[in-house]
């Protein structure tokens, strides 16, 4: 699959770190599966991964204060 950003690079399976700022805290999710462009580094999440990230953030927002760092493979 070609990159939608640079139009030249090929997307390949990889992992990335996802950062989010919620109302009262910051969340860092490590080792999130993604498609990453070999040329420009742009990251795209599959629909199922994006939904899981949303679920994780919804749950964390209820219990976390300030900063949370979690590993995707341990909470997905």
N, C-alpha and C positions, 0 to 999 in steps of 0.2 A: 504494500500500500504506500502510495506517495504521501509526503507531508503536505498538509493543507496550508501550512504557513509559508515555507520557502519554495514549495512546489518541485524541489529537486531531490531532496533526501528521501531515503526509504525508512519507513517506520519499523521498529523492531521491538520485540518483547523485552521489557526491562522492569526495574523498580525505581521509585522516586520517593521523595519526602514531601508530604502534603502539609501546608501551613494554613491555619484558619484563625481568624479573630472572631470570637463570639462576644456576647454582651459583656461578660465579666471575666473572660479569660482568653488565653492563647492556647491553641492546640497544635501539636506537631505529631503527625502520624508517619512513622518510618516504614520503609519497605513496602510501599503501596504498588501493586502491579499496574503497569501502564504500557502504552506504546510510545516509544521515544524516537525522534528523528535522529538518524546517525549524523546528519550534517549540521542542523541548527540547534538540536537539543529540545525542540518543542515537545511537549508531553500531552498525550490524549488518553483519557480514561474510557474503558468500555462502560456501557450503560450499567451493567450489574455492579461494577466497582464503584461508580459514582453514587449509585443508590446505597451501597453499603457504607460509603464515607458519610453520606447524609444521616444514616441511621446511627453511626458511631457518634457524630457530632450532636445529634439530638439527645442521645443518652448522656454524653459527657456534660452537656450544658446544664443538666439537672444536678450534677454531683460535683463538678470541678470548680475550683476557684484559682485564679491567677494563671498558672501554666501547667499543661499536661503534655507529656511525651509518651506515646504508645507505639507498639509495633503492630502493624496491620495484621500480620500472620497470626498473632496471638489473640486478636479480638474479632476477626472476620469469621 
